[in-house]
Amino acid sequence: MQTVTLWRPTGPQELALVEASGWKEWPPRLPDQPIFYPVLNEDYATRIARDWNVKASGVGYVTRFAVEKAFLSRYEVQQAGGHTILEYWIPAEDLAEFNRHIVGTIDVIAEYRS
């Protein structure tokens, strides 16, 4: 099975929910969060965690995880800015299925604090 490595910048509340899942899944989106945005490179995730999550909550984390490539093929990569600002837009209603296609665990690879 082929996988795609993805990253996700996150704050402490979301990370606590990931930890409560046994590091296996992302929590359901809140009503004002219709899209789940995993990103395709560590640098982009780092910039968001460091520059946005730290400002919002005092700490930002970069996570890394793998997803089955065949599952991800139903979604297009979105360019959200410059040529390295790449992400998937997973509708909130697809997140439970997305979680079932995570291979292994969601790992914290960096932490940033104010």
N, C-alpha and C positions, 0 to 999 in steps of 0.2 A: 504494500500500500504506500503510495506517495503522499507526502504531507507538505504543507506550506507553513513556514514559520511566520507567525504574526506577533506584533507587540501591541500593548495597550497601556497608555498612561492612565493612572488612576489615583484617586485620593483615598484617605483612610477609611471612609465609610464604605465605599464599594469594595475595597480590599478586605475589610472585615467580613463582608458577605461571601467573598470568594474563599477566604480561609474557612468559614463555617461550612462551605460545601465540600471541604476536604481538598481544596485547591483543584476542583474538577470542573467548575462551571461559573459562568457570569450570572449575576442576579438579574431578575426581570427589570426591564426599563421602568422608570417612573412615568406617570402620565404625560409629563412635558418632555419626554425623551423617546420619540418615535423611532429612532435609529440607533443601532449599536455600531460604533466606529472602531474596529481594529485597524491598525496601521501596518504598512509593509516594510518599515525599516526602523531600526533602533534609534537613529539620530532624530527622526521626526518625533517618536515617542518621548525621547529625552527632553526635547525642547518643550513639549506640552507639559510634561510632568514638572519640569524645573520652572518654567515661566508662567504657567497657568495654575496647576494644582497647588503649588507652594503658595502662590498669592491668595488662592481661594481658601485653603485650609491649613497652611503652615507646613505641609508635607506633601510630596508627590512621589509616586512610585512608578517604575517602569516594569512591566511584566512581559514575559515571553511565553508563547505556547504554540503548539502545532495543531493544525486542522487538516482533515482529509482533503486532498487536492480535488478529488472527484466531486465532493460536496460543494466546495467553493466555486467550482466552474459555473454554477448557476448564477453567480453574481459577477458584475463587471468591476474591475478596479477603477476607482474614481480618483482623478487628479484634483486635489483640493487647493492647489496653489502652484508653487514651483514644481519643477520636474521630479523632485524627490518627495513631494507632499502627496503620498499615495495611501489610499485607504479603501476598505470595503464598507459599503453601506448595507448593513443587515437590518431589515425591518424588525421592529420589536416583536412582532408576532412570529418571527422565524427563530428567535433566540433560543428557545428550548431545543429545537432541532439542531441548531448550530452547536449548542453545548454537547449534544450527543455525538458529534463528529470531532470533538477535541480529542487528540491522541496524547495520552500522558497527563501531566499536571500543568497548571498555570504557575509559573515560577517568577518570583520577584528577583530582578537582576540589578536594580539600582534604586536608591532612595535619595531624595533631595529635601532639605529643610531650610527654612528661612533663618 
